[in-house]
Amino acid sequence: MILLRKIIAIGALLALGGLIVTLEGGAYGVNPGLVVATKLLLVPLGAAVVGLALGRHWGRWLGLAAAVAVLPWALYLSFGLPSGVPLMQQTIALIASALLLVALPGRAMFEHYEGRTATDWSGARMGLVRWTLILNLASAVGLFVFVAVYRYRIEWHVAVPAALLVGLVVGVLLLARQKTVGLLLVALSCVLFVPAGVFFVWKESSWAGGAHIFAASFLPGVLAGWTCLIAFGRPVWRALRSG
């Protein structure tokens, strides 16, 4: 069963890669910047395929992140466009992301991948760390695609959510090791994401649907970051007060 699920996941990732390769000839190949930028997404997709094939835990994380990143776009492009628009590419993306979300989660896949690592990823709090990292990896991909869709050139304000993403991911990793600086990074990133997100959408989005996709791409990771802040912040705060 593990082998079958691995094959399904790798097949879904290859399908997403195929969509990227053929994007230029599809219905949404009119933006040259989008076509060129999405080619770079072949790098994490390729890494996910290699990682899954070799039984590496980061391969599973990248595969799940790819699914979470693609799903909001696939849903919007499948159901949010006017009737008569070609649906082949977005339907494939929707099916591929759904297959990844079915094939990769679960206890058996966790034991097959994370069970081989030196770090003990078991337990509710470490599971929260895993999913916070996965969701924010997906947010990083979502940010990249968001910019590629709305801009022909990258401007300075793109660095704002990018820096907050980095701060959130690094902070969560430090929180998992009970580091005080991790608590500060997560708290700062989560608080600043609200005004920064509003500002970024205002600068980048030229249509109302952009705000919805932005929220779908970033809110899960930010909410997971807040949950990490609560779960890990209490023991860190108690340790600081007792010290």
Rosetta blueprint (number, residue, H / E / L):
1 M L
2 I H
3 L H
4 L H
5 R H
6 K H
7 I H
8 I H
9 A H
10 I H
11 G H
12 A H
13 L H
14 L H
15 A H
16 L H
17 G H
18 G H
19 L H
20 I H
21 V H
22 T L
23 L H
24 E H
25 G H
26 G L
27 A L
28 Y L
29 G L
30 V L
31 N L
32 P H
33 G H
34 L H
35 V H
36 V H
37 A H
38 T H
39 K H
40 L L
41 L L
42 L H
43 V H
44 P H
45 L H
46 G H
47 A H
48 A H
49 V H
50 V H
51 G H
52 L H
53 A H
54 L H
55 G L
56 R L
57 H H
58 W H
59 G H
60 R H
61 W H
62 L H
63 G H
64 L H
65 A H
66 A H
67 A H
68 V H
69 A H
70 V H
71 L H
72 P H
73 W H
74 A H
75 L H
76 Y H
77 L H
78 S H
79 F H
80 G L
81 L L
82 P L
83 S L
84 G L
85 V L
86 P L
87 L L
88 M H
89 Q H
90 Q H
91 T H
92 I H
93 A H
94 L H
95 I H
96 A H
97 S H
98 A H
99 L H
100 L H
101 L H
102 V H
103 A H
104 L L
105 P L
106 G L
107 R H
108 A H
109 M H
110 F H
111 E H
112 H H
113 Y H
114 E H
115 G H
116 R H
117 T L
118 A L
119 T L
120 D L
121 W L
122 S L
123 G L
124 A H
125 R H
126 M H
127 G H
128 L H
129 V H
130 R H
131 W H
132 T H
133 L H
134 I H
135 L H
136 N H
137 L H
138 A H
139 S H
140 A H
141 V H
142 G H
143 L H
144 F H
145 V H
146 F H
147 V H
148 A H
149 V H
150 Y H
151 R L
152 Y L
153 R L
154 I L
155 E L
156 W H
157 H H
158 V H
159 A H
160 V H
161 P H
162 A H
163 A H
164 L H
165 L H
166 V H
167 G H
168 L H
169 V H
170 V H
171 G H
172 V H
173 L H
174 L H
175 L H
176 A H
177 R L
178 Q L
179 K L
180 T H
181 V H
182 G H
183 L H
184 L H
185 L H
186 V H
187 A H
188 L H
189 S H
190 C H
191 V H
192 L H
193 F H
194 V H
195 P H
196 A H
197 G H
198 V H
199 F H
200 F H
201 V H
202 W H
203 K H
204 E H
205 S L
206 S L
207 W L
208 A H
209 G H
210 G H
211 A H
212 H H
213 I H
214 F H
215 A H
216 A H
217 S H
218 F H
219 L H
220 P H
221 G H
222 V H
223 L H
224 A H
225 G H
226 W H
227 T H
228 C H
229 L H
230 I H
231 A H
232 F H
233 G H
234 R H
235 P H
236 V H
237 W H
238 R H
239 A H
240 L H
241 R H
242 S H
243 G L
